[in-house]
Amino acid sequence: MKLFWKDQIPLLACYLAQMLLVPLLYWLSGENRPLGIIGYGMLLSSVILAIYLIIRFIQLRKLYACLSSIGTIAPDTELSLGTIGGAPLPEAVQELLDARDRSYRDKLSLHADRMHRHITFINRWVHQMKTPLSVMQLTLRDVDQSEAADSIQEEIERMRKGLEMVLYTSRLDRFEEDFRIERIALLQAVKAAVTENRRLFIRKGLRPDIRIGEEIAVYSDAKWLRFMLNQILTNAMNYSAGKGKTVSITAEISGKSVILDIRDQGIGIAKEDLKRVFQPYFTGERGRQYQESTGMGLYLVREICSRLGHEVAIESELGQGTKVRFILPHHPVA
C-alpha cells in the first residue's frame, strides 16, 4: 500500500497543480464564473481521479505487495502471472523476471557441468596418483632399511595424505551422495586412526594414550570419521613440541552424546587465532612455522561435522597444548 502511494506521488502532484491553475486562469481571464461551478468541476475531476486510482490499485496490488515484501520471499519461490496480476505492467515485469531466470538457470547449469567435470577429473587424478605411491611403498619393502629409505617413506606418506585431503575436499560438494550413518565402535575407530599414523608417532617420538571404553559406540559415517580423526591426530603430532610427549584420546558418555577429546602437549594456539582456526586456508602465526600446514584440515573437519550433525570445538593455550573436542551422537548398547 505504501509503495503504491509513493508511486502515485507525481500524478497527485500534477493533479493538485491543475486544481490550482484552473481557478487562477478563470480569475486572470476576467471570467466571473460562479464558485459552485468551479467547485463542481474540481469535484468531478477528483472523483474521476479516485476511480482511476482504485482501478489501478486493484490491478497492481499484488505486484506492489510482491515488491514490498521482496526481502521476505524465499529465493526459490516462483512468481507467476496469477501471482502478481494480469495487467500490462505486471505482465511485463513477469516477462523480465522469466528472462532473467532463464539466463540465471542456464549459467548455473553451465557452472554445475564445469564443476562436475572438474571434480571428476580431480577424483580420477587422485586415484591415478595413488597407484604409483602404492608401488613405491611396496618397492621400499624390498630395500634395506636405512635413513634414506625412512625419509622416502615419510615423504610418500605425506604425499598420500595430501592426495587424500584433495579427494575429500572435492567430495565435500557432493557430500549428500557420499555418506552412510551407522553404528561405529569408537575405540576401534580411534585405534585404526592411530595405527594409520604410527610412522608419524614414531618419527615424532610421541606416545598415544587411548582411554576409551569398549562399550562406547556412536552414530556416524566411518569413512568421514576416520578422515577427521586423521586430521586431528596429524595436527597434534606436527605441532607437538619435543619427543616424549603424549597425545591423549579420551571419551565419555554424556546423556545422548559421546564427548571425544584429543589433547596434545604441543606449542598451542595464540588466543587471537582461536576464532579463525576453522576458516579455510588460515594457518595462524604458529602454522606458518610449519611447511605442512595448509589451513584446510580444521576447516574440513568443521564442515564434515556440521553435515553429519556432529559438533567440534577447540581449546588451546600457548605452550600448554591444544584440545579438540568432538560431540557425537551416542549409540546405546542394545
BELPEBEL-V128642 format. One record per backbone hydrogen bond with DSSP energy under -1.0 kcal/mol. CO is the residue of the C=O (numbers start at 1). NH is the residue of the N-H. If there is no record, write none. Layout:
CO|NH  CO|NH
This chain:
1|5  2|6  3|7  4|8  8|12  9|13  10|14  11|15  12|16  13|17  14|18  15|19  16|20  17|21  18|22  20|24  21|25  22|26  23|27  24|28  25|29  26|31  31|33  34|38  35|39  36|40  37|41  38|42  39|43  40|44  41|45  42|46  43|47  44|48  45|49  46|50  47|51  48|52  49|53  50|54  51|55  52|56  53|57  54|58  55|59  56|60  57|61  60|64  61|65  62|66  63|67  64|68  65|69  69|72  74|77  80|83  80|84  81|85  87|91  88|92  89|93  90|94  91|95  92|96  93|97  94|98  95|99  96|100  97|101  98|102  99|103  100|104  101|105  102|106  103|107  104|108  105|109  106|110  107|111  108|112  109|113  110|114  111|115  112|116  113|117  114|118  115|119  116|120  117|121  118|122  119|123  120|124  121|125  122|126  123|127  124|128  125|129  126|130  127|131  129|133  130|134  131|135  132|136  133|137  134|138  135|139  136|140  139|142  146|150  147|151  148|152  149|153  150|154  151|155  152|156  153|157  154|158  155|159  156|160  157|161  158|162  159|163  160|164  161|165  162|166  163|167  164|168  165|169  166|170  167|171  168|172  171|174  172|175  174|177  175|178  182|220  184|218  185|189  186|190  187|191  188|192  189|193  190|194  191|195  192|196  193|197  195|198  197|201  198|202  199|203  200|204  201|206  205|244  207|247  209|249  211|251  213|216  216|186  217|331  218|184  220|182  221|225  222|226  223|227  224|228  225|229  226|230  227|231  228|232  229|233  230|234  231|235  232|236  233|237  234|238  235|239  239|267  245|207  247|209  248|263  249|211  250|261  252|259  254|257  256|330  257|254  258|328  259|252  260|326  261|250  262|324  263|248  267|319  270|273  273|276  276|279  279|282  283|287  284|288  286|289  287|290  290|293  295|281  296|300  297|301  298|302  299|303  300|304  301|305  302|306  303|307  304|308  305|310  311|327  313|325  315|323  317|320  321|317  322|264  323|315  324|262  325|313  326|260  327|311  328|258  329|219
